[in-house]
Amino acid sequence: MSTSPHSLIEALVTTDMLEIDGLHAWQFSVDNELLAQVSAGSANADSQNRPLLQIECIDGRERRHWQFSLAAVSAARFDAASDTWHLAGQDAEHQLKCFAAISADNSDEPDDA
C-alpha cells in the first residue's frame, strides 16, 4: 500500500486480497454489521470478542481458516518496513498484508470520448 492507514480496520475497507503468514488469501470477510454498530455506538460489551475478520485459503491440499475478533483487529500494529500488520490470533501472532486490486474498464473508447 502506498500510504499507511491508521488502523487495520481502515486498511480492510479498500482491501481486495490478503496475505497471511506468506499465504495469499482472497477469500476473507469482514463483519460490516459489527463495524456499523461500533461506528454508531450501539455495540454492546461483548462486541470486542465477536469475530470481525475471517480468512480462508488453501495451503497445498490443506484448507486453512483464521478468525480474529474486533479487539484483535483493533490492536493490530503496522510495521512500515515490511508493509505488514501484526495481529494476535488465538494460537499465535500473524503477519497480514493488505492488497488493493487495480481495476480498469474494458472499453476501447478513449477516456475523453
Buried (B, 14 or more C-beta within 10 A) or exposed (E): EEEEBEBBBEBBEEBEBBBBBEEEBBEBEBBEEBBEBBEEEEBEEEBBEBBBBBBBBEEEEEEBEBEBBBEBBBBBEBEEEEBBBBBBBEEEEBBBBBBEEEEEEEEEEEEEE
